[in-house]
Amino acid sequence: MAEPCPCGLDAGYDDCCGRLHRGKAAMTAEQLMRSRYVAYVVRDAAYLLHTWAAATRPPHLTFEDNLEWTALDILNTVGGTAFHTEGTVEFRAHYLADGRPGEQHENSRFVRADGRWVYLAPAA
């Protein structure tokens, strides 16, 4: 069996977030959130920029060499289904920085742009 996807779901990377990284559209804001987390794990800047709303997208991304993403916990979702045009996903992403554990906690806002989910910004 393939190694589990870093997003935490019980599927291999190729069948889970890998297919989104190759061009399949996310069906929900949570699915996009998970695939964006995995893009940080595999350092796929092009995917991250492509799935970032144009209004808030940075011109480029760099990755910190001393940072390793280790786990993702989805804490809550509001909206963000196939029937919504916006949604939020609250998450906790765990990492090691120079071997020391840490975490990023955020409630992210997602919107539909041209029919596809994109990351907008942290929720206020």
Backbone as a chain_set.jsonl record, in Angstrom:
{"seq": "MAEPCPCGLDAGYDDCCGRLHRGKAAMTAEQLMRSRYVAYVVRDAAYLLHTWAAATRPPHLTFEDNLEWTALDILNTVGGTAFHTEGTVEFRAHYLADGRPGEQHENSRFVRADGRWVYLAPAA", "coords": {"N": [[0.845, -1.195, 0.0], [0.428, 2.279, -0.662], [2.243, 4.986, 0.868], [0.638, 6.836, 3.474], [-1.196, 9.862, 2.784], [0.222, 13.037, 3.576], [-1.718, 14.79, 4.534], [-3.333, 13.621, 6.399], [-5.559, 12.07, 5.892], [-6.882, 8.784, 5.168], [-5.52, 7.719, 2.753], [-3.382, 7.221, -0.079], [-0.821, 9.521, -1.17], [-0.841, 10.022, -4.019], [-3.489, 9.382, -4.717], [-4.889, 11.122, -3.198], [-4.126, 14.154, -2.122], [-2.197, 14.505, -4.086], [-3.428, 14.265, -6.605], [-4.807, 16.648, -6.741], [-2.699, 18.433, -6.753], [-1.784, 17.865, -9.251], [-3.692, 19.051, -10.854], [-6.484, 18.524, -10.621], [-9.527, 19.916, -9.464], [-10.281, 21.111, -6.178], [-13.027, 20.0, -4.259], [-14.146, 20.978, -1.956], [-13.666, 23.501, 0.61], [-12.217, 22.49, 2.765], [-10.906, 20.311, 1.599], [-9.241, 21.692, -0.158], [-7.726, 23.1, 1.744], [-6.366, 20.972, 3.037], [-4.854, 20.014, 0.854], [-3.263, 22.218, 0.344], [-1.75, 22.374, 2.689], [-0.263, 19.99, 2.348], [1.117, 20.751, 0.086], [2.898, 22.559, 1.189], [4.365, 20.719, 2.687], [5.585, 19.166, 0.652], [6.812, 21.161, -0.693], [5.723, 22.681, -2.876], [5.546, 25.333, -4.445], [4.35, 26.488, -6.721], [1.772, 25.341, -6.834], [0.687, 26.309, -4.43], [0.656, 29.093, -4.92], [-1.049, 29.141, -7.139], [-3.452, 28.385, -5.988], [-4.166, 30.465, -4.397], [-5.986, 33.345, -3.626], [-6.186, 35.968, -5.993], [-6.231, 38.612, -5.045], [-4.896, 38.596, -2.607], [-2.589, 37.185, -2.948], [0.869, 36.507, -2.628], [3.839, 37.697, -4.4], [5.766, 35.703, -4.718], [6.942, 32.627, -3.213], [8.945, 31.365, -0.564], [10.646, 28.682, 1.032], [11.468, 27.63, 4.292], [14.509, 26.191, 5.112], [15.026, 24.906, 7.523], [12.635, 23.957, 8.467], [10.204, 21.506, 9.001], [7.194, 20.141, 8.159], [4.91, 18.253, 10.04], [2.383, 17.178, 10.833], [-1.202, 17.471, 10.46], [-4.086, 18.868, 11.848], [-7.491, 19.135, 11.491], [-9.675, 21.331, 12.859], [-12.168, 22.609, 12.76], [-14.814, 23.325, 10.475], [-16.618, 25.68, 8.526], [-19.204, 26.211, 6.371], [-18.076, 26.15, 2.983], [-18.629, 23.959, 1.317], [-19.698, 22.121, -1.629], [-21.977, 23.548, -2.085], [-21.615, 26.13, -1.269], [-20.185, 29.485, -1.458], [-18.196, 30.512, -0.003], [-16.075, 29.812, 2.817], [-14.73, 28.653, 5.96], [-11.842, 27.167, 7.431], [-10.619, 25.854, 10.252], [-7.507, 25.081, 11.575], [-4.73, 23.173, 12.872], [-1.406, 23.051, 12.343], [1.388, 21.056, 12.647], [4.892, 21.234, 13.256], [8.484, 20.822, 12.908], [11.095, 22.859, 13.825], [14.32, 23.4, 13.29], [14.546, 20.988, 14.609], [12.988, 21.332, 16.862], [9.735, 21.109, 18.26], [6.749, 22.728, 17.07], [3.778, 24.681, 16.362], [1.295, 25.835, 14.049], [-1.57, 27.687, 14.257], [-4.586, 28.408, 12.77], [-7.492, 30.013, 11.446], [-8.652, 29.721, 8.458], [-9.771, 31.576, 5.606], [-11.686, 30.826, 2.77], [-12.664, 31.203, -0.63], [-14.743, 31.056, -3.564], [-13.411, 31.403, -6.75], [-13.772, 32.079, -10.071], [-15.166, 29.68, -10.192], [-13.644, 27.851, -8.728], [-12.19, 26.721, -5.622], [-10.256, 28.884, -3.594], [-7.601, 30.0, -1.466], [-8.027, 32.708, 0.734], [-7.354, 34.386, 3.056], [-6.254, 34.609, 6.534], [-8.975, 34.184, 8.808], [-10.707, 36.838, 10.402]], "CA": [[0.0, 0.0, 0.0], [1.166, 3.537, -0.73], [2.364, 5.712, 2.126], [-0.518, 7.731, 3.647], [-1.027, 11.267, 2.412], [0.552, 13.87, 4.731], [-2.863, 15.578, 5.006], [-3.957, 12.929, 7.507], [-6.629, 11.165, 5.466], [-6.449, 7.408, 4.96], [-5.342, 7.471, 1.318], [-2.04, 7.537, -0.528], [-0.645, 10.872, -1.721], [-1.264, 10.109, -5.421], [-4.949, 9.313, -4.8], [-5.472, 12.136, -2.316], [-3.713, 15.516, -2.481], [-1.389, 14.497, -5.306], [-4.274, 14.505, -7.792], [-5.096, 18.081, -6.768], [-1.454, 19.083, -7.17], [-1.649, 17.641, -10.697], [-4.653, 19.824, -11.627], [-7.905, 18.316, -10.298], [-10.029, 20.975, -8.585], [-10.802, 20.734, -4.861], [-14.486, 20.082, -4.201], [-14.529, 21.699, -0.736], [-12.607, 24.329, 1.195], [-11.352, 21.62, 3.575], [-10.047, 19.552, 0.69], [-8.2, 22.614, -0.605], [-6.847, 23.348, 2.893], [-5.496, 19.801, 3.192], [-3.905, 19.953, -0.263], [-2.299, 23.313, 0.514], [-0.82, 21.931, 3.726], [0.643, 19.014, 1.736], [2.0, 21.496, -0.814], [3.992, 23.042, 2.038], [5.177, 19.548, 3.031], [6.387, 18.767, -0.515], [7.422, 22.398, -1.203], [5.161, 22.955, -4.204], [5.183, 26.756, -4.443], [3.462, 26.791, -7.849], [0.41, 24.977, -6.435], [0.247, 27.251, -3.401], [0.338, 30.377, -5.56], [-2.204, 28.921, -8.022], [-4.666, 28.224, -5.175], [-4.235, 31.641, -3.528], [-6.794, 34.386, -4.27], [-5.355, 36.986, -6.634], [-6.206, 39.851, -4.255], [-4.01, 38.47, -1.443], [-1.473, 36.31, -3.323], [2.187, 37.131, -2.667], [4.472, 37.526, -5.712], [6.519, 34.445, -4.73], [7.063, 31.957, -1.914], [10.178, 30.652, -0.256], [10.479, 27.719, 2.104], [12.559, 27.632, 5.254], [15.219, 24.916, 5.088], [15.046, 24.29, 8.844], [11.261, 23.685, 8.87], [9.607, 20.274, 8.487], [5.798, 19.994, 8.564], [4.806, 16.865, 10.506], [1.009, 16.682, 10.994], [-2.279, 18.444, 10.297], [-5.348, 18.605, 12.529], [-8.606, 20.01, 11.126], [-10.417, 21.547, 14.097], [-13.544, 23.019, 12.495], [-15.107, 23.907, 9.164], [-17.894, 26.377, 8.405], [-19.443, 26.402, 4.942], [-17.008, 25.569, 2.184], [-19.0, 22.751, 0.585], [-20.047, 22.361, -3.034], [-23.151, 24.418, -2.117], [-21.246, 27.437, -0.732], [-19.218, 30.299, -2.204], [-17.118, 30.833, 0.921], [-16.013, 28.93, 3.966], [-13.532, 28.743, 6.792], [-11.298, 25.919, 7.947], [-9.711, 26.068, 11.373], [-6.568, 23.968, 11.595], [-3.471, 23.25, 13.603], [-0.352, 22.363, 11.599], [2.532, 20.799, 13.508], [6.159, 21.256, 12.534], [9.755, 20.848, 13.62], [11.978, 23.936, 13.374], [15.621, 23.038, 13.858], [14.33, 19.845, 15.479], [12.109, 21.673, 17.985], [8.338, 21.106, 17.823], [5.941, 23.941, 17.117], [2.518, 24.538, 15.636], [0.625, 27.01, 13.506], [-3.021, 27.576, 14.419], [-5.216, 29.448, 11.95], [-8.821, 29.819, 10.88], [-8.43, 30.237, 7.111], [-10.928, 31.908, 4.769], [-11.634, 30.357, 1.391], [-13.746, 31.685, -1.484], [-14.717, 30.531, -4.938], [-13.003, 32.356, -7.782], [-13.897, 31.393, -11.357], [-15.696, 28.347, -9.98], [-12.77, 26.954, -7.953], [-11.831, 27.184, -4.291], [-8.928, 29.48, -3.395], [-7.319, 30.535, -0.133], [-8.089, 34.158, 0.752], [-6.563, 34.982, 4.148], [-6.738, 34.163, 7.843], [-10.235, 34.803, 9.227], [-10.522, 37.843, 11.47]], "C": [[0.881, 1.245, 0.0], [1.208, 4.192, 0.651], [1.193, 6.693, 2.256], [-0.192, 9.171, 3.246], [-0.698, 12.07, 3.673], [-0.616, 14.672, 5.289], [-3.607, 14.906, 6.15], [-5.104, 12.009, 7.122], [-6.047, 9.792, 5.142], [-6.426, 7.073, 3.472], [-3.894, 7.806, 0.979], [-1.989, 8.929, -1.155], [-1.178, 10.974, -3.147], [-2.781, 10.126, -5.579], [-5.634, 10.409, -4.003], [-5.035, 13.526, -2.806], [-2.881, 15.585, -3.75], [-2.208, 14.78, -6.553], [-4.672, 15.975, -7.892], [-3.854, 18.852, -7.216], [-1.231, 18.92, -8.675], [-2.747, 18.323, -11.51], [-6.12, 19.589, -11.347], [-8.332, 19.386, -9.295], [-10.53, 20.395, -7.264], [-12.311, 20.934, -4.857], [-14.978, 20.884, -2.999], [-13.356, 22.548, -0.253], [-11.675, 23.468, 2.048], [-10.409, 20.813, 2.698], [-8.918, 20.444, 0.168], [-7.215, 22.899, 0.528], [-5.863, 22.203, 3.067], [-4.44, 19.752, 2.087], [-2.874, 21.074, -0.186], [-1.289, 22.979, 1.613], [0.216, 20.968, 3.114], [1.586, 19.703, 0.752], [3.155, 22.13, -0.037], [4.93, 21.888, 2.399], [6.119, 19.203, 1.879], [7.03, 19.962, -1.23], [7.026, 22.693, -2.652], [4.634, 24.392, -4.238], [4.203, 27.092, -5.56], [2.013, 26.47, -7.483], [-0.123, 25.961, -5.407], [-0.147, 28.582, -4.009], [-0.901, 30.262, -6.442], [-3.509, 28.854, -7.23], [-4.826, 29.35, -4.164], [-5.032, 32.709, -4.274], [-5.888, 35.499, -4.797], [-5.196, 38.24, -5.776], [-5.214, 39.79, -3.089], [-2.762, 37.644, -1.72], [-0.147, 37.072, -3.289], [2.829, 36.912, -4.044], [5.266, 36.232, -5.831], [6.546, 33.873, -3.32], [8.456, 31.371, -1.774], [9.891, 29.737, 0.925], [11.708, 27.768, 3.006], [13.195, 26.25, 5.3], [15.149, 24.176, 6.414], [13.662, 23.849, 9.329], [10.742, 22.427, 8.191], [8.187, 20.161, 9.043], [5.551, 18.525, 8.884], [3.384, 16.331, 10.638], [0.019, 17.827, 10.849], [-3.505, 17.966, 11.061], [-6.376, 19.616, 12.033], [-9.486, 20.113, 12.362], [-11.883, 21.886, 13.86], [-13.651, 23.515, 11.062], [-16.478, 24.562, 9.235], [-18.096, 26.669, 6.929], [-18.409, 25.624, 4.144], [-17.339, 24.29, 1.451], [-19.281, 23.11, -0.875], [-21.224, 23.322, -3.17], [-22.858, 25.835, -1.63], [-20.291, 28.178, -1.672], [-18.089, 30.778, -1.313], [-17.172, 29.865, 2.086], [-14.752, 29.193, 4.763], [-13.145, 27.345, 7.25], [-10.31, 26.283, 9.041], [-8.808, 24.845, 11.477], [-5.415, 24.242, 12.554], [-2.464, 22.415, 12.811], [0.878, 22.265, 12.493], [3.806, 20.76, 12.672], [7.328, 21.072, 13.496], [10.572, 21.966, 13.001], [13.317, 23.715, 14.074], [15.46, 21.919, 14.882], [13.425, 20.098, 16.673], [10.662, 21.733, 17.5], [7.671, 22.475, 17.979], [4.647, 23.687, 16.378], [2.045, 25.887, 15.136], [-0.863, 26.76, 13.629], [-3.648, 28.725, 13.64], [-6.636, 29.03, 11.61], [-8.762, 30.504, 9.517], [-9.735, 30.494, 6.377], [-10.682, 31.448, 3.342], [-12.848, 30.905, 0.647], [-13.656, 30.977, -2.83], [-14.339, 31.677, -5.879], [-13.002, 31.594, -9.107], [-14.291, 29.928, -11.177], [-14.819, 27.402, -9.176], [-12.445, 27.574, -6.605], [-10.425, 27.739, -4.292], [-8.827, 29.967, -1.96], [-7.336, 32.06, -0.205], [-7.144, 34.75, 1.792], [-6.994, 34.347, 5.455], [-8.057, 34.886, 8.162], [-9.971, 35.756, 10.371], [-11.061, 37.353, 12.785]], "O": [[1.956, 1.252, 0.599], [0.328, 3.979, 1.485], [0.794, 7.313, 1.27], [0.947, 9.623, 3.362], [-1.276, 11.816, 4.73], [-0.526, 15.187, 6.403], [-4.427, 15.544, 6.809], [-5.575, 11.238, 7.958], [-4.852, 9.665, 4.874], [-7.208, 6.251, 2.994], [-3.256, 8.592, 1.679], [-3.007, 9.446, -1.615], [-1.9, 11.921, -3.461], [-3.308, 10.799, -6.465], [-6.844, 10.6, -4.127], [-5.544, 14.007, -3.818], [-2.86, 16.617, -4.421], [-1.736, 15.462, -7.463], [-4.854, 16.496, -8.992], [-3.958, 19.815, -7.975], [-0.563, 19.746, -9.298], [-2.756, 18.2, -12.735], [-6.951, 20.381, -11.793], [-7.578, 19.72, -8.381], [-11.13, 19.321, -7.236], [-12.814, 21.923, -5.391], [-16.091, 21.409, -3.012], [-12.211, 22.339, -0.653], [-10.465, 23.694, 2.053], [-9.234, 20.653, 3.03], [-7.774, 20.003, 0.063], [-6.005, 22.938, 0.302], [-4.663, 22.43, 3.227], [-3.27, 19.481, 2.354], [-1.731, 20.894, -0.606], [-0.102, 23.273, 1.474], [1.417, 21.117, 3.337], [2.734, 19.284, 0.601], [4.269, 22.225, -0.552], [6.149, 22.06, 2.416], [7.309, 18.974, 2.095], [7.708, 19.796, -2.244], [7.87, 22.921, -3.519], [3.437, 24.632, -4.082], [3.305, 27.909, -5.357], [1.116, 27.253, -7.793], [-1.269, 26.4, -5.506], [-1.182, 29.144, -3.649], [-1.716, 31.184, -6.489], [-4.562, 29.229, -7.746], [-5.548, 29.2, -3.178], [-4.769, 32.951, -5.452], [-4.944, 35.916, -4.125], [-4.133, 38.862, -5.782], [-4.741, 40.831, -2.631], [-1.956, 37.425, -0.815], [-0.044, 38.161, -3.855], [2.4, 36.025, -4.782], [5.425, 35.711, -6.935], [6.211, 34.558, -2.354], [9.064, 30.936, -2.753], [8.99, 30.001, 1.722], [12.836, 27.925, 2.539], [12.505, 25.251, 5.503], [15.206, 22.947, 6.437], [13.52, 23.415, 10.472], [10.821, 22.288, 6.97], [7.998, 20.092, 10.257], [5.929, 17.646, 8.109], [3.193, 15.117, 10.559], [0.347, 18.991, 11.082], [-3.914, 16.811, 10.943], [-6.159, 20.823, 12.141], [-9.987, 19.104, 12.858], [-12.747, 21.507, 14.65], [-12.696, 24.057, 10.508], [-17.383, 24.071, 9.91], [-17.251, 27.306, 6.301], [-17.929, 24.576, 4.576], [-16.432, 23.591, 1.001], [-19.118, 24.257, -1.291], [-21.454, 23.859, -4.253], [-23.767, 26.663, -1.582], [-19.676, 27.582, -2.557], [-17.13, 31.381, -1.793], [-18.176, 29.19, 2.312], [-13.83, 29.864, 4.3], [-13.989, 26.467, 7.431], [-9.296, 26.935, 8.792], [-9.285, 23.71, 11.469], [-5.171, 25.372, 12.975], [-2.653, 21.212, 12.632], [1.35, 23.268, 13.03], [3.797, 20.309, 11.526], [7.18, 21.154, 14.716], [10.727, 22.018, 11.781], [13.423, 23.829, 15.295], [16.151, 21.898, 15.9], [13.123, 19.17, 17.424], [10.378, 22.329, 16.461], [7.985, 23.253, 18.879], [4.439, 22.605, 15.83], [2.348, 26.932, 15.713], [-1.366, 25.739, 13.16], [-3.28, 29.883, 13.831], [-6.939, 27.843, 11.5], [-8.817, 31.731, 9.434], [-10.69, 29.728, 6.507], [-9.605, 31.656, 2.783], [-13.926, 31.052, 1.222], [-12.635, 30.385, -3.179], [-14.889, 32.775, -5.797], [-12.313, 30.584, -9.246], [-13.822, 29.05, -11.902], [-15.205, 26.254, -8.956], [-12.425, 28.797, -6.459], [-9.514, 27.169, -4.893], [-9.827, 30.3, -1.324], [-6.728, 32.644, -1.102], [-6.244, 35.52, 1.457], [-7.989, 33.623, 5.494], [-8.227, 36.057, 7.822], [-9.107, 35.505, 11.211], [-10.989, 38.065, 13.786]]}, "num_chains": 1, "name": "protein.A"}
